[in-house]
Amino acid sequence: MIKDLIKIADRFDSLGLKKEADKIDLLIAKASSDNQNDIASRVLQIANLYGFGGECAETAIAINDVLFNGEGRIVAAVNKWLWESEERMVGHVAVEYGNMYWDAEGPKDWEYIESWGMLDEGDSDYDFGDDPEEKINRAYEVEKIYPTRWDLLESFGGCNLGEKKKILSDVKDSL
């Protein structure tokens, strides 16, 4: 269907009907984008990748590389206190593509991704200080960052990246 629309748009353009051709081009772009998002959702559903517990970074890299041809942007929702005081990325990594954020489970809104950077002020794994109000502020404040893939691989490792890419590629090719 998209190929037929392209032919029609080209024909309109050749006849000097630029405005009509532009409208068809917009329809084609929307259909292509919607189709790519549908395919990405289906691939992630079938692939059933694990993308939590420290594996979200390599999963996000694999999703961006395989499903979005590197056109997305890797984004992390990290606990601001730990990021600024210790340069630790504690939170969640996803792919920002279009107006959605993609992780192993599929498309999400920012609030979902951000929630992973909010920590429990009483968690003994983190030192948020002694002042109760300060502990709460430090535990819950999240920062949105755009780390490089190399920063992510250094922080989280990447021993499963190749395997995750292969799984996504195999599923994508099977559709």
Backbone hydrogen bonds, N-H to C=O, Kabsch-Sander energy under -0.5 kcal/mol:
donor,donor_aa,acceptor,acceptor_aa,energy
5,L,1,M,-2.1
6,I,2,I,-2.3
7,K,3,K,-2.0
8,I,4,D,-2.2
9,A,5,L,-2.8
10,D,6,I,-2.6
11,R,7,K,-2.3
12,F,8,I,-2.8
13,D,9,A,-2.6
14,S,10,D,-2.5
15,L,11,R,-1.4
16,G,13,D,-1.5
17,L,12,F,-2.9
18,K,16,G,-1.1
21,A,17,L,-2.3
22,D,18,K,-2.6
23,K,19,K,-1.7
24,I,20,E,-1.9
25,D,21,A,-2.4
26,L,22,D,-2.0
27,L,23,K,-1.9
28,I,24,I,-2.5
29,A,25,D,-2.4
30,K,26,L,-2.4
31,A,27,L,-2.6
32,S,28,I,-2.7
33,S,29,A,-2.4
34,D,30,K,-2.9
35,N,31,A,-2.3
36,Q,32,S,-2.3
37,N,33,S,-2.4
38,D,34,D,-2.4
39,I,35,N,-2.7
40,A,36,Q,-2.7
41,S,37,N,-2.5
42,R,38,D,-2.3
43,V,39,I,-2.9
44,L,40,A,-2.4
45,Q,41,S,-2.1
46,I,42,R,-2.4
47,A,43,V,-3.2
48,N,44,L,-1.9
51,G,49,L,-0.6
55,E,52,F,-1.3
59,T,55,E,-1.7
60,A,56,C,-2.5
61,I,57,A,-2.3
62,A,58,E,-2.2
63,I,59,T,-2.7
64,N,60,A,-2.6
65,D,61,I,-2.7
66,V,62,A,-2.8
67,L,63,I,-2.0
68,F,63,I,-1.1
68,F,64,N,-0.7
70,G,64,N,-3.1
71,E,68,F,-2.7
73,R,96,E,-2.1
75,V,94,A,-2.6
76,A,145,I,-2.7
77,A,92,H,-2.8
78,V,76,A,-0.7
78,V,143,E,-2.6
79,N,90,V,-2.5
80,K,141,E,-2.4
81,W,138,R,-0.6
83,W,79,N,-2.2
84,E,80,K,-2.9
85,S,81,W,-2.6
86,E,82,L,-2.0
87,E,82,L,-0.5
87,E,83,W,-1.1
88,R,82,L,-1.8
90,V,88,R,-1.1
91,G,89,M,-0.6
92,H,77,A,-1.8
94,A,75,V,-2.8
95,V,102,W,-2.3
96,E,73,R,-3.6
96,E,94,A,-0.5
97,Y,95,V,-0.8
97,Y,100,M,-2.4
100,M,97,Y,-1.6
101,Y,108,K,-2.1
102,W,95,V,-2.9
103,D,106,G,-1.9
106,G,103,D,-1.8
108,K,101,Y,-2.9
112,Y,109,D,-0.6
113,I,109,D,-1.5
114,E,110,W,-3.3
115,S,111,E,-1.8
116,W,112,Y,-0.6
116,W,113,I,-1.2
117,G,114,E,-2.1
118,M,115,S,-1.1
119,L,117,G,-0.5
119,L,139,A,-3.0
121,E,119,L,-0.6
123,D,120,D,-2.1
126,Y,123,D,-1.5
128,F,126,Y,-0.9
135,K,131,D,-2.7
136,I,132,P,-1.9
137,N,133,E,-2.3
138,R,134,E,-2.8
139,A,135,K,-2.2
140,Y,136,I,-2.2
141,E,137,N,-1.7
143,E,78,V,-3.0
145,I,76,A,-2.6
145,I,143,E,-0.6
152,L,148,T,-2.0
153,L,149,R,-2.6
154,E,150,W,-2.2
155,S,151,D,-2.2
156,F,152,L,-3.4
157,G,152,L,-0.5
157,G,153,L,-1.6
161,L,158,G,-1.5
164,K,160,N,-2.6
165,K,161,L,-2.5
166,K,162,G,-2.2
167,I,163,E,-2.4
168,L,164,K,-2.4
169,S,165,K,-2.7
170,D,166,K,-2.9
171,V,167,I,-2.4
172,K,168,L,-2.8
173,D,169,S,-2.7
174,S,170,D,-1.3
175,L,171,V,-0.8
175,L,172,K,-0.9
